[in-house]
Amino acid sequence: MRFLFNRKAAKVFNAINDVRESLGAQQYIASDEIATVMFLAERLGKPVLAEGPAGVGKTELAKAWSAATGQELIRLQCYEGLDETKALYEWEYAKQLLYTQLLRDKLNNLMDDAKTLAEAADRIAAEEDVFFSERFLLSRPLLKAITSDAPTTLLIDEIDRSDAEFEAFLLEVLSDFQVSVPELGTIKAKHQPTVLLTSNNTRELSEALKRRCLYIYVDYPSLDAELQIVNMRVPGLSSKLAKQAVELVQRMRGLDLKKQPSVSETIDWARALVELNAKSLDRTTLDTTMSVLLKYESDLRKARRAIDNRDRGSSGRDYDAYND
């Protein structure tokens, strides 16, 4: 089974600014580097490998790209032990068995005059195309993206959580956008998908994989960028309180924490402040909501000590340092 290659996307970007504006329309604030890499990925037909801390917007980039281009988003969530059958395809053996039972009479007729068991087996083998055909093929994310009748965005999320063997398996897909199904042959992409791989950098990825991709490191945003994200995602939060919240998060990331607060957690915290109708970041509000940002008791203790030290450095005033 072979298909002609077609790189035509649902939407074509003619300039980097077009990419930035289209992603912005999906509430994704793209840096110059992100917009440039995504523009080049589309033009060069290359996958993108986005590395960086968890929760900085790598997965959201794929979602925003899918929405901006009008492409279906197909997501493969990686994990330890992921193999080809979970990522590529499986045979629906129960359906095959049912089909065999329905055709039992025809099979009996086929084998009635067979003189030996070997001859009967040969006749069954000659009918393999009936039993190993697309009607019994259960497509998983990779095969679904390759055989889609329209261009798609393929998100291979947290590739660093998968095994090195699975990473090696991906090389054929990312090099030639084709997969091999022994019973059916080589299946080439009808439309080359836009592929975005994300990694939280929990293990080193192979050079072979990186060579096939355009690389981008997505870090925590600057204060201005994160404030823009919060204002866009949480419009109900006052501009004053949004600025105070983002400034505090940025300072917390300077502490030696077990887990730095992510952008997604900043957004969650901002939404929590709106739900609580908070007017300022007084000490009570901080003590009762900081667990939305920090997920380890040791981190909470460090953050509270830092706040206490700042209080003492503010001439013993109440937590006005965040309310000025």
PEVEN-V915655 format. One record per residue. RES is the residue in one small letter. PHI is phi in whole degrees, 0 to 359 (999 if undefined). Layout:
((RES & PHI) (RES & PHI))
This chain:
((m & 999) (r & 228) (f & 237) (l & 289) (f & 280) (n & 216) (r & 266) (k & 297) (a & 261) (a & 296) (k & 220) (v & 253) (f & 264) (n & 265) (a & 206) (i & 298) (n & 299) (d & 299) (v & 296) (r & 300) (e & 292) (s & 292) (l & 292) (g & 299) (a & 295) (q & 261) (q & 63) (y & 242) (i & 271) (a & 265) (s & 289) (d & 301) (e & 293) (i & 297) (a & 298) (t & 293) (v & 296) (m & 293) (f & 297) (l & 291) (a & 300) (e & 291) (r & 288) (l & 268) (g & 67) (k & 248) (p & 292) (v & 245) (l & 253) (a & 252) (e & 251) (g & 155) (p & 298) (a & 293) (g & 82) (v & 260) (g & 110) (k & 291) (t & 293) (e & 298) (l & 298) (a & 296) (k & 296) (a & 293) (w & 296) (s & 302) (a & 291) (a & 291) (t & 265) (g & 76) (q & 267) (e & 293) (l & 266) (i & 246) (r & 246) (l & 247) (q & 274) (c & 272) (y & 200) (e & 296) (g & 95) (l & 299) (d & 229) (e & 300) (t & 295) (k & 276) (a & 261) (l & 251) (y & 195) (e & 222) (w & 271) (e & 275) (y & 295) (a & 296) (k & 292) (q & 297) (l & 296) (l & 299) (y & 298) (t & 297) (q & 295) (l & 294) (l & 259) (r & 303) (d & 297) (k & 294) (l & 293) (n & 297) (n & 296) (l & 296) (m & 257) (d & 304) (d & 263) (a & 291) (k & 276) (t & 226) (l & 297) (a & 297) (e & 295) (a & 296) (a & 296) (d & 296) (r & 293) (i & 296) (a & 298) (a & 291) (e & 258) (e & 301) (d & 300) (v & 289) (f & 269) (f & 244) (s & 228) (e & 298) (r & 295) (f & 252) (l & 268) (l & 262) (s & 285) (r & 262) (p & 308) (l & 295) (l & 292) (k & 298) (a & 293) (i & 286) (t & 264) (s & 299) (d & 283) (a & 228) (p & 301) (t & 230) (t & 253) (l & 257) (l & 259) (i & 256) (d & 270) (e & 57) (i & 300) (d & 291) (r & 278) (s & 277) (d & 278) (a & 299) (e & 295) (f & 290) (e & 302) (a & 295) (f & 300) (l & 293) (l & 301) (e & 296) (v & 296) (l & 281) (s & 277) (d & 243) (f & 49) (q & 211) (v & 226) (s & 250) (v & 247) (p & 310) (e & 283) (l & 242) (g & 102) (t & 272) (i & 250) (k & 265) (a & 295) (k & 290) (h & 226) (q & 291) (p & 286) (t & 278) (v & 252) (l & 235) (l & 258) (t & 244) (s & 214) (n & 270) (n & 63) (t & 281) (r & 211) (e & 284) (l & 274) (s & 289) (e & 296) (a & 298) (l & 291) (k & 296) (r & 297) (r & 275) (c & 239) (l & 277) (y & 251) (i & 215) (y & 257) (v & 258) (d & 258) (y & 300) (p & 287) (s & 293) (l & 301) (d & 297) (a & 293) (e & 292) (l & 296) (q & 297) (i & 297) (v & 296) (n & 298) (m & 284) (r & 277) (v & 232) (p & 295) (g & 283) (l & 273) (s & 297) (s & 299) (k & 295) (l & 291) (a & 299) (k & 296) (q & 298) (a & 295) (v & 294) (e & 299) (l & 295) (v & 300) (q & 299) (r & 292) (m & 297) (r & 292) (g & 275) (l & 276) (d & 275) (l & 260) (k & 293) (k & 222) (q & 291) (p & 295) (s & 273) (v & 296) (s & 298) (e & 285) (t & 299) (i & 296) (d & 300) (w & 295) (a & 300) (r & 294) (a & 296) (l & 297) (v & 294) (e & 297) (l & 273) (n & 57) (a & 291) (k & 256) (s & 204) (l & 267) (d & 284) (r & 297) (t & 297) (t & 298) (l & 297) (d & 298) (t & 270) (t & 242) (m & 295) (s & 290) (v & 290) (l & 272) (l & 248) (k & 246) (y & 231) (e & 300) (s & 296) (d & 291) (l & 297) (r & 295) (k & 296) (a & 294) (r & 292) (r & 296) (a & 296) (i & 293) (d & 299) (n & 297) (r & 291) (d & 301) (r & 295) (g & 285) (s & 258) (s & 62) (g & 75) (r & 293) (d & 296) (y & 288) (d & 283) (a & 301) (y & 260) (n & 242) (d & 288))
